[in-house]
């Protein structure tokens, strides 16, 4: 934890990122409206007055829960520990109210606990707050020029992937398809990390035998079925790739990424451990310091790889 100054009093604050003994000082504060300043182990925090009090809750609220990549990779895997404690089966889970409906649907497929929704500007005083750890150091953003090594940046683990996959697939009916279905997970509605020449690829999807898919337009069960029934999945790097954990072991996975893989090594290993075999098609462009840098897809290389697999 950190020592925090709140209204003149010094309190202890729990933080998975700011208090990380190795890399906490590299975390960028710009997206966090509550933490105003941070110096070593002390932070200045501005909190509104609590509006309600509850006796006990499990915490799954926090910065970026409304972003799918953080919800499924940073927050939801904590339930792997919580569900092993039967005495917590009726304890309410504290979540942010502004999450998309698909986030709540995923939560409901993992446990039956009641859900307490809180707004971003609300503070709730909890008598006993149950907190489980993240899989790994999982910051929302890092300072420019940070020194956090690739292997120290956010990644998954095979046990967390298995937990989510097994729990969800037990609740979703997704029979194996009778005919091949090659899909492309488009980022055309994304404001960041979209490949520079994705429009050119989208124009060629039909020629390449790919069906364009936008997972964000589906409810969670539809997303799982789409991934589960695909014989080939082509996708640029982005949060939609978290859904690969629901793919079948025989599904071909072609991941389009920039020249610099950043923390992908921490994802490919666990994916292989649960029986999947992703193939990385790397661009000639990219940025070694910007994880979500835009890049050009090697469309010719992709077409060649798809043809090889078809043959």
VOGU-3710 file (C-alpha; in Angstrom, 3 decimals, decimal comma):
1> xxxxxxxxxx> 0,000/0,000/0,000  0,820/3,707/-0,042  0,590/6,338/2,655  -1,981/8,869/1,429  -2,895/12,326/2,624  -6,686/12,769/2,621  -8,220/15,905/4,201  -5,170/16,362/6,377  -5,168/12,779/7,682  -2,663/10,096/6,744
11> xxxxxxxxxx> -4,238/6,779/5,717  -3,134/3,611/3,977  -4,162/3,080/0,362  -4,235/-0,215/-1,493  -2,959/-0,117/-5,058  -1,922/-2,904/-7,399  0,166/-0,549/-9,520  1,265/2,565/-7,634  2,574/0,473/-4,741  4,444/-2,030/-6,895
21> xxxxxxxxxx> 7,907/-2,107/-5,338  9,654/-2,543/-8,695  7,708/-0,452/-11,198  5,168/1,641/-9,292  7,068/4,869/-9,855  6,740/4,383/-13,638  2,922/4,441/-13,584  1,404/7,504/-15,257  -1,243/9,301/-13,153  -2,921/11,182/-16,002
31> xxxxxxxxxx> -5,961/8,885/-16,224  -6,563/8,809/-12,460  -8,623/11,775/-11,258  -8,402/10,746/-7,589  -4,624/10,610/-7,179  -3,307/14,146/-7,621  0,372/13,709/-6,750  2,662/10,863/-5,897  6,182/10,965/-4,430  7,883/7,682/-3,520
41> xxxxxxxxxx> 5,578/5,914/-1,050  3,263/8,886/-0,440  0,325/10,083/-2,537  -2,065/13,042/-2,373  -5,599/11,749/-2,895  -8,803/13,789/-3,335  -11,932/11,869/-2,294  -15,551/13,056/-2,006  -17,432/12,374/1,213  -18,801/8,791/1,406
51> xxxxxxxxxx> -22,473/8,645/0,471  -23,292/5,207/1,873  -21,871/2,443/4,012  -21,942/-1,322/3,592  -20,678/-4,001/5,946  -18,759/-6,204/3,531  -17,977/-6,357/-0,190  -15,635/-7,903/-2,738  -13,844/-5,239/-4,746  -13,853/-5,434/-8,548
61> xxxxxxxxxx> -14,082/-1,676/-9,061  -11,246/0,536/-10,193  -9,632/2,524/-12,944  -10,397/1,248/-16,474  -12,975/-1,434/-15,610  -15,028/-0,022/-18,516  -12,214/-1,010/-20,909  -12,669/-4,631/-21,979  -8,958/-5,468/-21,978  -8,593/-4,361/-18,356
71> xxxxxxxxxx> -11,903/-5,875/-17,209  -11,167/-9,360/-18,573  -7,397/-9,302/-17,992  -6,897/-7,256/-14,831  -10,091/-7,470/-12,770  -12,133/-10,591/-13,577  -9,287/-13,120/-13,003  -9,247/-12,116/-9,326  -12,426/-14,159/-8,949  -10,304/-17,274/-9,431
81> xxxxxxxxxx> -9,326/-16,847/-5,773  -12,666/-15,541/-4,489  -14,828/-18,417/-5,789  -12,730/-20,909/-3,820  -14,140/-19,438/-0,586  -17,722/-20,685/-0,115  -18,274/-18,289/2,791  -18,129/-15,413/0,260  -20,777/-16,849/-2,090  -23,395/-14,294/-0,993
91> xxxxxxxxxx> -21,025/-11,349/-0,471  -21,830/-8,474/-2,857  -19,292/-7,527/-5,531  -18,535/-3,818/-5,856  -18,274/-2,731/-9,511  -18,348/0,486/-11,525  -21,777/1,334/-12,923  -20,485/2,683/-16,253  -19,284/-0,681/-17,580  -20,860/-2,029/-20,802
101> xxxxxxxxxx> -23,562/-4,644/-20,452  -21,279/-7,388/-21,779  -18,975/-6,858/-18,770  -21,832/-7,586/-16,385  -22,831/-10,595/-18,492  -19,330/-12,050/-18,164  -19,381/-11,473/-14,401  -22,728/-13,275/-14,130  -21,296/-16,309/-15,922  -18,472/-16,604/-13,383
111> xxxxxxxxxx> -20,352/-16,333/-10,087  -23,807/-15,787/-8,576  -22,857/-13,074/-6,077  -25,075/-9,984/-5,876  -23,637/-6,920/-7,608  -23,363/-3,408/-6,142  -22,912/-0,678/-8,766  -21,146/2,554/-7,896  -20,611/5,662/-10,009  -17,146/7,000/-10,769
121> xxxxxxxxxx> -17,613/10,040/-8,511  -19,010/8,036/-5,597  -17,196/6,896/-2,448  -18,570/3,997/-0,409  -17,340/3,204/3,084  -16,947/-0,557/3,459  -16,521/-2,279/6,822  -14,644/-5,274/5,393  -13,357/-5,033/1,832  -12,165/-8,304/0,267
131> xxxxxxxxxx> -9,393/-7,698/-2,265  -7,652/-10,284/-4,447  -4,422/-9,629/-6,348  -4,021/-9,043/-10,071  -2,294/-11,688/-12,164  0,718/-9,415/-12,555  1,733/-5,752/-12,623  -1,059/-4,319/-14,806  -0,866/-0,517/-15,152  -3,375/1,493/-17,166
141> xxxxxxxxxx> -0,549/3,588/-18,572  3,181/4,085/-18,075  5,188/7,299/-18,153  6,963/8,161/-21,413  10,517/6,830/-21,422  9,825/4,388/-18,585  12,338/1,633/-17,842  9,867/-1,210/-17,202  11,152/-4,220/-19,191  8,846/-6,026/-21,592
151> xxxxxxxxxx> 8,631/-9,069/-19,338  7,534/-6,828/-16,454  4,540/-5,367/-18,270  0,961/-6,647/-18,103  0,383/-10,271/-19,089  -1,911/-13,195/-18,371  -1,292/-16,587/-16,802  -2,424/-20,009/-17,982  -4,365/-20,761/-14,731  -6,311/-17,493/-15,107
161> xxxxxxxxxx> -7,067/-18,281/-18,758  -8,259/-21,776/-17,864  -10,470/-20,434/-15,071  -12,267/-17,996/-17,372  -12,449/-20,376/-20,321  -13,828/-23,320/-18,367  -16,341/-21,257/-16,386  -17,691/-19,474/-19,458  -17,791/-22,464/-21,820  -19,797/-24,363/-19,206
171> xxxxxxxxxx> -22,564/-21,769/-19,681  -22,418/-21,121/-23,451  -23,641/-23,568/-26,087  -21,163/-23,344/-28,985  -21,182/-26,548/-31,058  -18,338/-27,166/-33,481  -19,159/-25,743/-36,939  -19,836/-28,029/-39,876  -18,042/-25,737/-42,371  -14,919/-23,514/-42,163
181> xxxxxxxxxx> -15,394/-19,944/-40,949  -12,414/-17,607/-41,280  -12,955/-14,277/-39,517  -11,162/-10,952/-39,196  -11,621/-9,049/-35,915  -11,851/-5,477/-37,142  -10,662/-2,411/-35,237  -12,526/0,008/-37,523  -14,404/1,539/-34,580  -11,314/1,930/-32,402
191> xxxxxxxxxx> -9,811/5,336/-31,689  -6,344/3,956/-30,901  -4,077/1,198/-32,137  -5,903/0,785/-35,445  -3,564/-0,337/-38,255  -2,824/2,464/-40,696  -3,941/0,440/-43,706  -6,820/-1,504/-42,181  -9,251/-0,049/-44,721  -7,172/-1,646/-47,486
201> xxxxxxxxxx> -7,347/-4,997/-45,697  -11,094/-4,668/-45,123  -11,539/-4,089/-48,859  -9,733/-7,391/-49,516  -11,386/-9,489/-46,798  -13,733/-11,209/-49,240  -10,892/-12,036/-51,637  -8,873/-13,454/-48,751  -11,783/-15,591/-47,588  -12,257/-13,594/-44,391
211> xxxxxxxxxx> -15,538/-12,533/-42,804  -15,359/-9,158/-41,084  -16,436/-9,288/-37,422  -16,904/-6,513/-34,864  -17,143/-8,181/-31,470  -18,110/-4,929/-29,728  -21,506/-5,025/-31,482  -22,400/-8,393/-29,892  -23,419/-9,458/-26,427  -20,875/-11,572/-24,566
221> xxxxxxxxxx> -22,395/-14,961/-25,413  -22,435/-14,072/-29,128  -18,780/-13,110/-28,919  -17,864/-16,457/-27,367  -19,860/-18,410/-29,969  -18,251/-16,421/-32,814  -14,751/-17,186/-31,537  -15,556/-20,805/-30,697  -16,971/-21,556/-34,148  -14,148/-19,895/-36,123
231> xxxxxxxxxx> -11,731/-22,129/-38,018  -9,316/-19,224/-38,614  -9,042/-15,970/-36,657  -7,068/-13,016/-37,999  -6,805/-10,000/-35,727  -4,630/-6,939/-35,103  -3,394/-6,463/-31,551  -6,060/-5,061/-29,244  -8,387/-6,015/-26,430  -10,491/-8,299/-28,661
241> xxxxxxxxxx> -7,595/-10,758/-28,603  -8,458/-11,560/-24,993  -11,321/-13,581/-26,482  -8,838/-15,991/-28,084  -8,905/-18,020/-24,876  -12,305/-19,350/-26,039  -10,976/-20,582/-29,399  -10,773/-24,295/-30,169  -7,292/-25,897/-30,114  -7,482/-26,541/-33,869
251> xxxxxxxxxx> -8,344/-22,915/-34,724  -5,662/-21,087/-36,737  -4,696/-17,856/-34,971  -2,923/-15,150/-36,991  -2,077/-12,045/-34,947  -1,107/-8,836/-36,734  1,228/-6,671/-34,706  3,737/-3,874/-34,981  7,468/-4,483/-35,383  8,091/-4,376/-31,613
261> xxxxxxxxxx> 6,130/-7,028/-29,678  6,222/-5,233/-26,288  4,575/-7,570/-23,755  3,229/-10,155/-26,193  5,708/-12,689/-24,858  3,690/-12,723/-21,659  0,553/-13,702/-23,591  1,833/-16,181/-26,170  3,329/-18,499/-23,535  0,093/-18,926/-21,541
271> xxxxxxxxxx> -1,960/-19,279/-24,754  0,292/-22,146/-25,807  0,028/-23,664/-22,352  -3,769/-23,917/-22,690  -3,441/-25,579/-26,088  -3,536/-22,679/-28,567  -0,827/-21,813/-31,098  -0,857/-18,130/-32,141  1,240/-17,050/-35,134  2,560/-13,482/-35,098
281> xxxxxxxxxx> 2,720/-11,570/-38,395  4,875/-8,551/-37,584  4,902/-5,260/-39,455  8,009/-3,504/-40,718  6,774/-0,375/-38,860  6,222/0,308/-35,157  7,598/2,046/-32,101  9,777/0,422/-29,394  8,452/2,894/-26,786  4,725/2,999/-27,657
291> xxxxxxxxxx> 2,789/-0,216/-27,056  -0,287/0,871/-29,014  1,582/2,553/-31,861  -0,133/2,450/-35,243  1,490/0,327/-37,936  0,945/-1,035/-41,436  -0,346/-4,569/-41,892  1,715/-6,762/-44,181  -1,277/-7,667/-46,370  0,847/-9,589/-48,879
301> xxxxxxxxxx> 2,410/-11,639/-46,082  -1,014/-12,289/-44,570  -2,417/-13,413/-47,928  0,543/-15,754/-48,367  0,076/-17,256/-44,910  -3,658/-17,773/-45,478  -2,938/-19,475/-48,798  -0,346/-21,759/-47,184  -2,844/-22,839/-44,578  -5,551/-23,395/-47,195
311> x> -3,201/-25,588/-49,221
//
